[in-house]
Amino acid sequence: MPEGTVWVHCGSGYRAAAAASLLARSGRRVVHIDDAYSHAADAGLPIATPDETPS
């Protein structure tokens, strides 16, 4: 697994909260995004899917 902070988000928030909890328990640094993530690219955040590198 890559080093660094992991940001998690889902449409309803429930799955991301569960994922964030599990990742944090395993020692990862986690940011749980509880907002309209659809605007993240507009804000300049790098976006990647599991099959891509960040843009």
C-alpha distance matrix in Angstrom:
0.0 3.8 6.6 9.4 11.1 10.3 13.7 14.8 18.1 20.3 24.0 25.4 23.0 22.9 19.7 17.9 19.5 18.3 14.7 14.9 16.6 14.2 11.2 13.7 14.9 11.6 11.9 10.0 12.4 13.5 16.3 18.1 20.2 23.5 25.5 26.3 23.1 25.1 26.4 23.1 23.6 27.2 26.2 24.2 20.6 18.2 17.5 15.0 14.7 12.0 13.9 14.7 13.9 15.4 19.2
3.8 0.0 3.8 6.7 9.1 9.1 12.5 14.5 17.9 20.5 24.1 25.9 23.4 23.9 20.9 18.5 20.2 19.8 16.1 15.6 17.8 16.1 12.6 14.5 16.4 13.5 12.8 10.2 11.6 12.9 15.2 17.5 19.3 22.8 24.5 25.2 21.8 23.8 24.6 21.1 21.3 24.8 23.6 21.4 17.9 15.5 15.4 13.4 14.1 12.1 13.8 13.5 11.8 12.9 16.6
6.6 3.8 0.0 3.8 7.1 8.6 12.2 14.9 18.5 21.6 25.2 26.6 23.8 24.4 21.9 19.1 20.2 20.2 16.7 15.4 17.4 16.1 12.4 13.3 15.5 12.8 11.0 8.5 9.3 11.5 14.0 16.9 18.8 22.5 24.3 25.4 22.2 24.6 25.0 21.3 21.8 25.1 23.3 21.2 17.8 16.0 16.6 15.3 16.6 15.2 17.1 16.4 14.2 14.4 17.9
9.4 6.7 3.8 0.0 3.8 6.5 9.7 12.9 16.5 19.9 23.3 24.8 21.8 22.8 20.7 17.5 18.5 19.1 15.9 13.9 16.2 15.7 11.9 12.2 15.1 13.2 10.9 7.8 7.0 8.9 10.9 14.2 16.0 19.7 21.3 22.7 19.7 22.3 22.3 18.6 19.5 22.5 20.4 18.5 15.1 14.0 15.0 14.6 16.4 15.7 18.0 16.9 14.5 13.7 16.9
11.1 9.1 7.1 3.8 0.0 3.8 6.5 9.8 13.3 16.9 20.3 21.5 18.4 19.6 17.9 14.4 15.2 16.3 13.4 11.0 13.5 13.8 10.2 10.2 13.6 12.6 10.5 6.9 4.8 5.6 7.2 10.5 12.4 16.0 17.8 19.4 16.7 19.6 19.7 16.2 17.7 20.5 18.3 17.0 13.5 13.1 13.8 13.9 15.6 15.4 18.3 17.2 15.2 13.8 16.9
10.3 9.1 8.6 6.5 3.8 0.0 3.8 6.4 10.1 13.5 17.0 18.3 15.4 16.5 14.4 11.1 12.5 13.4 10.2 8.5 11.6 11.7 8.4 9.5 12.9 12.0 11.0 7.3 6.2 4.9 6.2 8.5 10.3 13.9 15.9 17.3 14.4 17.2 18.0 14.8 16.4 19.5 17.8 16.9 13.1 12.4 12.1 11.8 12.8 12.6 15.8 15.3 14.0 12.8 16.0
13.7 12.5 12.2 9.7 6.5 3.8 0.0 3.8 6.9 10.6 13.8 15.3 12.5 14.3 12.7 9.1 10.9 12.7 10.0 8.2 11.9 12.8 10.2 11.2 14.7 14.7 13.9 10.4 8.6 5.8 4.6 5.9 6.8 10.5 12.1 13.5 10.7 13.7 14.6 11.6 13.7 16.6 15.0 14.7 11.0 11.1 10.4 11.0 12.0 12.8 16.1 15.4 14.5 12.7 15.2
14.8 14.5 14.9 12.9 9.8 6.4 3.8 0.0 3.8 7.1 10.6 11.9 9.2 10.8 9.0 5.5 8.0 9.7 7.3 6.6 10.3 11.3 9.7 11.3 14.4 14.8 14.9 11.8 10.8 7.4 6.3 5.1 6.0 8.9 11.0 12.3 9.8 12.9 14.6 12.3 14.7 17.6 16.6 16.8 13.2 13.3 11.6 11.7 11.7 12.3 16.0 16.0 16.0 14.5 17.0
18.1 17.9 18.5 16.5 13.3 10.1 6.9 3.8 0.0 3.8 6.9 8.6 6.6 9.0 7.8 5.0 8.0 10.3 9.0 8.9 12.3 13.7 12.9 14.4 17.3 18.0 18.4 15.4 14.3 10.7 8.8 6.3 5.2 6.9 8.4 9.2 7.3 10.2 12.4 11.1 13.8 16.3 15.7 16.6 13.6 14.1 11.9 12.5 12.1 13.4 16.9 17.0 17.5 15.8 17.6
20.3 20.5 21.6 19.9 16.9 13.5 10.6 7.1 3.8 0.0 3.8 5.7 5.2 7.3 6.2 5.4 8.6 10.4 9.8 10.9 13.8 15.0 15.0 16.8 19.2 20.1 21.0 18.3 17.7 14.0 12.4 9.4 8.3 8.4 9.4 9.6 8.5 10.4 13.4 13.0 15.5 17.8 17.9 19.1 16.4 16.7 14.0 14.2 12.9 14.2 17.5 18.1 19.4 18.0 19.6
24.0 24.1 25.2 23.3 20.3 17.0 13.8 10.6 6.9 3.8 0.0 3.8 5.8 8.3 8.5 8.6 11.1 13.1 13.2 14.3 16.8 18.3 18.6 20.2 22.5 23.7 24.6 22.0 21.1 17.4 15.3 12.1 10.1 9.0 9.0 8.4 8.5 9.6 12.8 13.5 16.0 17.7 18.3 20.0 17.8 18.5 15.8 16.4 15.2 16.9 19.8 20.4 21.8 20.3 21.3
25.4 25.9 26.6 24.8 21.5 18.3 15.3 11.9 8.6 5.7 3.8 0.0 3.8 5.7 7.4 8.2 9.6 11.6 12.8 13.8 15.7 17.5 18.4 19.7 21.7 23.3 24.5 22.3 21.5 17.7 15.8 12.1 10.9 8.8 9.8 10.3 11.3 12.8 15.7 16.4 19.2 20.8 20.9 22.9 20.6 21.6 19.1 19.6 18.3 19.7 22.8 23.6 24.9 23.4 24.7
23.0 23.4 23.8 21.8 18.4 15.4 12.5 9.2 6.6 5.2 5.8 3.8 0.0 3.8 5.8 5.3 6.1 8.7 10.0 10.4 12.2 14.4 15.2 16.1 18.3 20.1 21.0 18.9 18.0 14.2 12.4 8.7 8.2 6.4 8.7 10.4 10.9 13.4 15.9 15.8 18.9 20.7 20.2 21.9 19.3 20.3 18.2 18.8 17.9 18.9 22.4 23.0 23.9 22.3 24.0
22.9 23.9 24.4 22.8 19.6 16.5 14.3 10.8 9.0 7.3 8.3 5.7 3.8 0.0 3.8 5.5 5.2 6.4 8.7 9.9 10.8 12.6 14.3 15.4 16.8 18.8 20.3 18.8 18.5 15.0 14.1 10.5 11.1 9.8 12.5 14.2 14.5 16.9 19.5 19.2 22.2 24.2 23.7 25.2 22.4 23.0 20.7 20.8 19.4 19.7 23.3 24.4 25.5 24.4 26.4
19.7 20.9 21.9 20.7 17.9 14.4 12.7 9.0 7.8 6.2 8.5 7.4 5.8 3.8 0.0 3.8 5.4 5.1 6.1 8.5 9.9 10.7 12.2 14.1 15.4 16.8 18.6 16.8 17.1 13.8 13.5 10.4 11.4 11.2 13.8 15.1 14.4 16.6 19.5 18.7 21.3 23.8 23.5 24.4 21.3 21.4 18.8 18.2 16.5 16.4 19.9 21.4 22.7 22.0 24.3
17.9 18.5 19.1 17.5 14.4 11.1 9.1 5.5 5.0 5.4 8.6 8.2 5.3 5.5 3.8 0.0 3.8 5.4 5.0 5.9 8.4 9.8 10.3 11.8 14.0 15.3 16.4 14.2 13.9 10.4 9.7 6.7 7.9 8.6 11.4 13.1 12.0 14.8 17.2 16.0 18.7 21.2 20.5 21.4 18.1 18.4 16.3 16.1 15.0 15.2 19.0 19.8 20.6 19.5 21.8
19.5 20.2 20.2 18.5 15.2 12.5 10.9 8.0 8.0 8.6 11.1 9.6 6.1 5.2 5.4 3.8 0.0 3.8 5.5 5.1 6.1 8.7 9.9 10.5 12.3 14.4 15.5 13.9 13.6 10.2 9.8 6.7 8.9 8.9 12.4 14.9 14.4 17.6 19.6 18.4 21.5 23.7 22.6 23.6 20.4 21.1 19.4 19.4 18.6 18.6 22.4 23.3 23.7 22.5 24.9
18.3 19.8 20.2 19.1 16.3 13.4 12.7 9.7 10.3 10.4 13.1 11.6 8.7 6.4 5.1 5.4 3.8 0.0 3.8 5.5 5.2 6.3 8.7 10.0 10.8 12.7 14.6 13.6 14.3 11.5 12.3 9.8 12.3 12.6 16.0 18.1 17.3 20.2 22.5 21.2 23.9 26.5 25.6 26.3 22.9 23.0 21.0 20.4 19.1 18.4 22.1 23.5 24.2 23.6 26.3
14.7 16.1 16.7 15.9 13.4 10.2 10.0 7.3 9.0 9.8 13.2 12.8 10.0 8.7 6.1 5.0 5.5 3.8 0.0 3.8 5.4 5.2 6.1 8.5 9.9 10.8 12.6 11.0 11.9 9.3 10.6 8.9 11.5 12.9 16.0 17.8 16.2 19.0 21.3 19.5 21.9 24.8 23.8 24.0 20.5 20.1 18.2 17.2 16.0 15.0 18.8 20.1 20.7 20.3 23.2
14.9 15.6 15.4 13.9 11.0 8.5 8.2 6.6 8.9 10.9 14.3 13.8 10.4 9.9 8.5 5.9 5.1 5.5 3.8 0.0 3.8 5.5 5.1 6.0 8.5 9.9 10.7 8.9 8.9 6.1 7.4 6.2 9.6 11.4 14.7 17.1 15.6 18.9 20.5 18.4 21.1 23.8 22.3 22.6 19.1 19.2 17.9 17.6 17.1 16.6 20.4 21.0 21.0 20.0 22.9
16.6 17.8 17.4 16.2 13.5 11.6 11.9 10.3 12.3 13.8 16.8 15.7 12.2 10.8 9.9 8.4 6.1 5.2 5.4 3.8 0.0 3.8 5.5 5.2 6.2 8.7 10.1 9.6 10.4 8.4 10.3 9.2 12.7 13.8 17.4 20.1 19.0 22.3 24.0 22.0 24.8 27.4 25.8 26.2 22.7 22.9 21.7 21.2 20.6 19.7 23.4 24.4 24.4 23.6 26.6
14.2 16.1 16.1 15.7 13.8 11.7 12.8 11.3 13.7 15.0 18.3 17.5 14.4 12.6 10.7 9.8 8.7 6.3 5.2 5.5 3.8 0.0 3.8 5.5 5.1 6.4 8.9 8.9 10.9 9.7 12.3 11.7 15.1 16.6 20.1 22.3 20.8 23.8 25.7 23.6 25.9 28.9 27.5 27.5 23.8 23.4 21.9 20.8 19.8 18.2 21.9 23.2 23.4 23.2 26.5
11.2 12.6 12.4 11.9 10.2 8.4 10.2 9.7 12.9 15.0 18.6 18.4 15.2 14.3 12.2 10.3 9.9 8.7 6.1 5.1 5.5 3.8 0.0 3.8 5.4 5.2 6.6 5.4 7.6 6.9 10.1 10.6 14.0 16.3 19.4 21.6 19.5 22.6 24.2 21.6 23.7 26.8 25.2 24.8 21.1 20.5 19.4 18.3 17.8 16.3 19.8 20.8 20.5 20.2 23.6
13.7 14.5 13.3 12.2 10.2 9.5 11.2 11.3 14.4 16.8 20.2 19.7 16.1 15.4 14.1 11.8 10.5 10.0 8.5 6.0 5.2 5.5 3.8 0.0 3.8 5.3 5.1 4.9 6.2 6.2 9.5 10.4 14.1 16.2 19.6 22.2 20.5 23.9 25.1 22.4 24.9 27.6 25.6 25.4 21.8 21.7 21.2 20.7 20.7 19.5 23.1 23.6 22.9 22.2 25.5
14.9 16.4 15.5 15.1 13.6 12.9 14.7 14.4 17.3 19.2 22.5 21.7 18.3 16.8 15.4 14.0 12.3 10.8 9.9 8.5 6.2 5.1 5.4 3.8 0.0 3.8 5.4 7.3 9.5 10.0 13.2 13.7 17.5 19.2 22.7 25.4 23.8 27.1 28.5 26.0 28.4 31.2 29.3 29.1 25.5 25.2 24.5 23.6 23.2 21.6 25.1 26.0 25.6 25.3 28.7
11.6 13.5 12.8 13.2 12.6 12.0 14.7 14.8 18.0 20.1 23.7 23.3 20.1 18.8 16.8 15.3 14.4 12.7 10.8 9.9 8.7 6.4 5.2 5.3 3.8 0.0 3.8 5.9 9.3 10.5 14.1 15.2 18.7 21.0 24.3 26.6 24.5 27.6 29.0 26.2 28.2 31.3 29.5 28.8 25.1 24.3 23.6 22.3 21.9 19.8 23.1 24.1 23.5 23.7 27.3
11.9 12.8 11.0 10.9 10.5 11.0 13.9 14.9 18.4 21.0 24.6 24.5 21.0 20.3 18.6 16.4 15.5 14.6 12.6 10.7 10.1 8.9 6.6 5.1 5.4 3.8 0.0 3.8 6.7 9.1 12.8 14.7 18.2 20.8 23.9 26.3 24.2 27.5 28.4 25.4 27.4 30.3 28.1 27.3 23.7 23.1 23.0 22.2 22.4 20.7 23.9 24.3 23.1 22.9 26.4
10.0 10.2 8.5 7.8 6.9 7.3 10.4 11.8 15.4 18.3 22.0 22.3 18.9 18.8 16.8 14.2 13.9 13.6 11.0 8.9 9.6 8.9 5.4 4.9 7.3 5.9 3.8 0.0 3.8 6.1 9.8 12.1 15.3 18.2 21.0 23.2 20.9 24.0 24.9 21.7 23.6 26.6 24.5 23.6 20.0 19.4 19.3 18.5 19.0 17.6 20.8 20.9 19.7 19.2 22.7
12.4 11.6 9.3 7.0 4.8 6.2 8.6 10.8 14.3 17.7 21.1 21.5 18.0 18.5 17.1 13.9 13.6 14.3 11.9 8.9 10.4 10.9 7.6 6.2 9.5 9.3 6.7 3.8 0.0 3.8 7.0 10.0 13.0 16.1 18.7 21.0 18.8 22.2 22.5 19.4 21.5 24.1 21.7 21.0 17.5 17.5 17.9 17.9 19.0 18.4 21.6 21.1 19.5 18.3 21.4
13.5 12.9 11.5 8.9 5.6 4.9 5.8 7.4 10.7 14.0 17.4 17.7 14.2 15.0 13.8 10.4 10.2 11.5 9.3 6.1 8.4 9.7 6.9 6.2 10.0 10.5 9.1 6.1 3.8 0.0 3.8 6.3 9.4 12.4 15.1 17.5 15.5 18.9 19.6 16.7 19.1 21.7 19.5 19.3 15.8 16.1 16.0 16.2 17.0 16.9 20.3 20.0 18.9 17.4 20.3
16.3 15.2 14.0 10.9 7.2 6.2 4.6 6.3 8.8 12.4 15.3 15.8 12.4 14.1 13.5 9.7 9.8 12.3 10.6 7.4 10.3 12.3 10.1 9.5 13.2 14.1 12.8 9.8 7.0 3.8 0.0 3.8 6.1 9.2 11.7 14.1 12.4 16.0 16.3 13.6 16.5 18.7 16.4 16.7 13.4 14.4 14.4 15.5 16.6 17.3 20.7 20.0 18.9 16.8 19.2
18.1 17.5 16.9 14.2 10.5 8.5 5.9 5.1 6.3 9.4 12.1 12.1 8.7 10.5 10.4 6.7 6.7 9.8 8.9 6.2 9.2 11.7 10.6 10.4 13.7 15.2 14.7 12.1 10.0 6.3 3.8 0.0 3.8 6.1 9.2 11.9 10.8 14.4 15.4 13.4 16.6 18.7 16.9 17.8 14.7 15.9 15.1 16.1 16.6 17.4 21.0 20.7 20.2 18.2 20.4
20.2 19.3 18.8 16.0 12.4 10.3 6.8 6.0 5.2 8.3 10.1 10.9 8.2 11.1 11.4 7.9 8.9 12.3 11.5 9.6 12.7 15.1 14.0 14.1 17.5 18.7 18.2 15.3 13.0 9.4 6.1 3.8 0.0 3.8 5.8 8.3 7.2 11.0 11.8 10.2 13.7 15.4 13.8 15.2 12.5 14.2 13.3 15.0 15.8 17.4 20.7 20.1 19.7 17.3 18.8
23.5 22.8 22.5 19.7 16.0 13.9 10.5 8.9 6.9 8.4 9.0 8.8 6.4 9.8 11.2 8.6 8.9 12.6 12.9 11.4 13.8 16.6 16.3 16.2 19.2 21.0 20.8 18.2 16.1 12.4 9.2 6.1 3.8 0.0 3.8 7.2 8.0 11.4 12.4 12.0 15.6 16.8 15.4 17.5 15.3 17.3 16.3 18.0 18.4 20.1 23.5 23.1 23.0 20.6 21.8
25.5 24.5 24.3 21.3 17.8 15.9 12.1 11.0 8.4 9.4 9.0 9.8 8.7 12.5 13.8 11.4 12.4 16.0 16.0 14.7 17.4 20.1 19.4 19.6 22.7 24.3 23.9 21.0 18.7 15.1 11.7 9.2 5.8 3.8 0.0 3.8 5.7 8.7 9.2 9.7 13.4 13.9 12.9 15.5 13.9 16.4 15.4 17.7 18.4 20.7 23.7 22.9 22.9 20.1 20.7
26.3 25.2 25.4 22.7 19.4 17.3 13.5 12.3 9.2 9.6 8.4 10.3 10.4 14.2 15.1 13.1 14.9 18.1 17.8 17.1 20.1 22.3 21.6 22.2 25.4 26.6 26.3 23.2 21.0 17.5 14.1 11.9 8.3 7.2 3.8 0.0 3.8 5.4 6.3 7.8 11.1 11.4 11.4 14.1 13.0 15.3 13.9 16.4 17.1 19.9 22.4 21.5 21.8 19.0 19.1
23.1 21.8 22.2 19.7 16.7 14.4 10.7 9.8 7.3 8.5 8.5 11.3 10.9 14.5 14.4 12.0 14.4 17.3 16.2 15.6 19.0 20.8 19.5 20.5 23.8 24.5 24.2 20.9 18.8 15.5 12.4 10.8 7.2 8.0 5.7 3.8 0.0 3.8 5.2 5.2 8.3 9.8 9.8 11.7 10.0 11.8 10.2 12.6 13.5 16.4 18.9 17.8 18.0 15.2 15.5
25.1 23.8 24.6 22.3 19.6 17.2 13.7 12.9 10.2 10.4 9.6 12.8 13.4 16.9 16.6 14.8 17.6 20.2 19.0 18.9 22.3 23.8 22.6 23.9 27.1 27.6 27.5 24.0 22.2 18.9 16.0 14.4 11.0 11.4 8.7 5.4 3.8 0.0 3.8 5.6 7.3 8.3 9.8 11.7 10.8 12.2 10.3 12.7 13.5 16.8 18.7 17.5 18.0 15.4 14.9
26.4 24.6 25.0 22.3 19.7 18.0 14.6 14.6 12.4 13.4 12.8 15.7 15.9 19.5 19.5 17.2 19.6 22.5 21.3 20.5 24.0 25.7 24.2 25.1 28.5 29.0 28.4 24.9 22.5 19.6 16.3 15.4 11.8 12.4 9.2 6.3 5.2 3.8 0.0 3.8 5.7 5.3 6.4 9.0 9.1 11.5 10.7 13.9 15.5 19.0 20.7 18.9 18.8 15.6 14.6
23.1 21.1 21.3 18.6 16.2 14.8 11.6 12.3 11.1 13.0 13.5 16.4 15.8 19.2 18.7 16.0 18.4 21.2 19.5 18.4 22.0 23.6 21.6 22.4 26.0 26.2 25.4 21.7 19.4 16.7 13.6 13.4 10.2 12.0 9.7 7.8 5.2 5.6 3.8 0.0 3.8 5.4 5.0 6.6 5.5 8.0 7.8 11.3 13.4 16.7 18.6 16.5 15.9 12.5 11.9
23.6 21.3 21.8 19.5 17.7 16.4 13.7 14.7 13.8 15.5 16.0 19.2 18.9 22.2 21.3 18.7 21.5 23.9 21.9 21.1 24.8 25.9 23.7 24.9 28.4 28.2 27.4 23.6 21.5 19.1 16.5 16.6 13.7 15.6 13.4 11.1 8.3 7.3 5.7 3.8 0.0 3.8 5.3 5.1 5.2 6.6 6.5 10.1 12.7 16.3 17.4 14.8 14.1 10.7 9.1
27.2 24.8 25.1 22.5 20.5 19.5 16.6 17.6 16.3 17.8 17.7 20.8 20.7 24.2 23.8 21.2 23.7 26.5 24.8 23.8 27.4 28.9 26.8 27.6 31.2 31.3 30.3 26.6 24.1 21.7 18.7 18.7 15.4 16.8 13.9 11.4 9.8 8.3 5.3 5.4 3.8 0.0 3.8 5.4 7.5 9.7 10.3 13.9 16.4 20.1 21.0 18.4 17.6 14.2 12.1
26.2 23.6 23.3 20.4 18.3 17.8 15.0 16.6 15.7 17.9 18.3 20.9 20.2 23.7 23.5 20.5 22.6 25.6 23.8 22.3 25.8 27.5 25.2 25.6 29.3 29.5 28.1 24.5 21.7 19.5 16.4 16.9 13.8 15.4 12.9 11.4 9.8 9.8 6.4 5.0 5.3 3.8 0.0 3.8 5.8 9.2 10.7 14.5 17.4 20.7 22.1 19.4 18.0 14.3 12.9
24.2 21.4 21.2 18.5 17.0 16.9 14.7 16.8 16.6 19.1 20.0 22.9 21.9 25.2 24.4 21.4 23.6 26.3 24.0 22.6 26.2 27.5 24.8 25.4 29.1 28.8 27.3 23.6 21.0 19.3 16.7 17.8 15.2 17.5 15.5 14.1 11.7 11.7 9.0 6.6 5.1 5.4 3.8 0.0 3.8 6.4 8.9 12.6 15.9 19.1 20.1 17.0 15.2 11.4 9.8
20.6 17.9 17.8 15.1 13.5 13.1 11.0 13.2 13.6 16.4 17.8 20.6 19.3 22.4 21.3 18.1 20.4 22.9 20.5 19.1 22.7 23.8 21.1 21.8 25.5 25.1 23.7 20.0 17.5 15.8 13.4 14.7 12.5 15.3 13.9 13.0 10.0 10.8 9.1 5.5 5.2 7.5 5.8 3.8 0.0 3.8 6.3 9.8 13.2 16.0 17.5 14.7 12.9 9.1 8.7
18.2 15.5 16.0 14.0 13.1 12.4 11.1 13.3 14.1 16.7 18.5 21.6 20.3 23.0 21.4 18.4 21.1 23.0 20.1 19.2 22.9 23.4 20.5 21.7 25.2 24.3 23.1 19.4 17.5 16.1 14.4 15.9 14.2 17.3 16.4 15.3 11.8 12.2 11.5 8.0 6.6 9.7 9.2 6.4 3.8 0.0 3.8 6.8 10.4 13.2 14.2 11.1 9.1 5.3 5.3
17.5 15.4 16.6 15.0 13.8 12.1 10.4 11.6 11.9 14.0 15.8 19.1 18.2 20.7 18.8 16.3 19.4 21.0 18.2 17.9 21.7 21.9 19.4 21.2 24.5 23.6 23.0 19.3 17.9 16.0 14.4 15.1 13.3 16.3 15.4 13.9 10.2 10.3 10.7 7.8 6.5 10.3 10.7 8.9 6.3 3.8 0.0 3.8 7.1 10.2 11.4 8.9 8.1 5.1 5.8
15.0 13.4 15.3 14.6 13.9 11.8 11.0 11.7 12.5 14.2 16.4 19.6 18.8 20.8 18.2 16.1 19.4 20.4 17.2 17.6 21.2 20.8 18.3 20.7 23.6 22.3 22.2 18.5 17.9 16.2 15.5 16.1 15.0 18.0 17.7 16.4 12.6 12.7 13.9 11.3 10.1 13.9 14.5 12.6 9.8 6.8 3.8 0.0 3.8 6.6 7.7 5.5 5.6 4.4 6.6
14.7 14.1 16.6 16.4 15.6 12.8 12.0 11.7 12.1 12.9 15.2 18.3 17.9 19.4 16.5 15.0 18.6 19.1 16.0 17.1 20.6 19.8 17.8 20.7 23.2 21.9 22.4 19.0 19.0 17.0 16.6 16.6 15.8 18.4 18.4 17.1 13.5 13.5 15.5 13.4 12.7 16.4 17.4 15.9 13.2 10.4 7.1 3.8 0.0 3.8 5.4 5.3 7.4 7.9 9.9
12.0 12.1 15.2 15.7 15.4 12.6 12.8 12.3 13.4 14.2 16.9 19.7 18.9 19.7 16.4 15.2 18.6 18.4 15.0 16.6 19.7 18.2 16.3 19.5 21.6 19.8 20.7 17.6 18.4 16.9 17.3 17.4 17.4 20.1 20.7 19.9 16.4 16.8 19.0 16.7 16.3 20.1 20.7 19.1 16.0 13.2 10.2 6.6 3.8 0.0 3.8 5.8 8.1 9.8 12.6
13.9 13.8 17.1 18.0 18.3 15.8 16.1 16.0 16.9 17.5 19.8 22.8 22.4 23.3 19.9 19.0 22.4 22.1 18.8 20.4 23.4 21.9 19.8 23.1 25.1 23.1 23.9 20.8 21.6 20.3 20.7 21.0 20.7 23.5 23.7 22.4 18.9 18.7 20.7 18.6 17.4 21.0 22.1 20.1 17.5 14.2 11.4 7.7 5.4 3.8 0.0 3.8 7.2 9.9 12.1
14.7 13.5 16.4 16.9 17.2 15.3 15.4 16.0 17.0 18.1 20.4 23.6 23.0 24.4 21.4 19.8 23.3 23.5 20.1 21.0 24.4 23.2 20.8 23.6 26.0 24.1 24.3 20.9 21.1 20.0 20.0 20.7 20.1 23.1 22.9 21.5 17.8 17.5 18.9 16.5 14.8 18.4 19.4 17.0 14.7 11.1 8.9 5.5 5.3 5.8 3.8 0.0 3.8 6.5 8.4
13.9 11.8 14.2 14.5 15.2 14.0 14.5 16.0 17.5 19.4 21.8 24.9 23.9 25.5 22.7 20.6 23.7 24.2 20.7 21.0 24.4 23.4 20.5 22.9 25.6 23.5 23.1 19.7 19.5 18.9 18.9 20.2 19.7 23.0 22.9 21.8 18.0 18.0 18.8 15.9 14.1 17.6 18.0 15.2 12.9 9.1 8.1 5.6 7.4 8.1 7.2 3.8 0.0 3.8 6.5
15.4 12.9 14.4 13.7 13.8 12.8 12.7 14.5 15.8 18.0 20.3 23.4 22.3 24.4 22.0 19.5 22.5 23.6 20.3 20.0 23.6 23.2 20.2 22.2 25.3 23.7 22.9 19.2 18.3 17.4 16.8 18.2 17.3 20.6 20.1 19.0 15.2 15.4 15.6 12.5 10.7 14.2 14.3 11.4 9.1 5.3 5.1 4.4 7.9 9.8 9.9 6.5 3.8 0.0 3.8
19.2 16.6 17.9 16.9 16.9 16.0 15.2 17.0 17.6 19.6 21.3 24.7 24.0 26.4 24.3 21.8 24.9 26.3 23.2 22.9 26.6 26.5 23.6 25.5 28.7 27.3 26.4 22.7 21.4 20.3 19.2 20.4 18.8 21.8 20.7 19.1 15.5 14.9 14.6 11.9 9.1 12.1 12.9 9.8 8.7 5.3 5.8 6.6 9.9 12.6 12.1 8.4 6.5 3.8 0.0
